[in-house]
Amino acid sequence: MPKIILASASTSRRRLLESAGLNPLIMVSHVDEETEFFNSLSPSDMVIALAITKAHTIVDKIDFPAIIIGC
């Protein structure tokens, strides 16, 4: 069974996953969300770009099957 990784330091997101019965591994991506690139996007595109960037940052650091939630 793959592990679930939350690529965020957000306590509220961790609690939400835990309230759903999940026990995510927390791996903070350290993506700078305030860059000119992200801020130039529409809100919906920014959310998608951040999630993908955070997930890609974490996937390079693991060597086991996982579902990565980058939000």
Sequence and secondary structure as in RCSB ss.txt:
>XXXX:A:sequence
MPKIILASASTSRRRLLESAGLNPLIMVSHVDEETEFFNSLSPSDMVIALAITKAHTIVDKIDFPAIIIGC
>XXXX:A:secstr
  EEEE S  HHHHHHHHHTT   EE      TTSHHHHTS HHHHHHHHHHHHHHHHHTT  S EEEE  
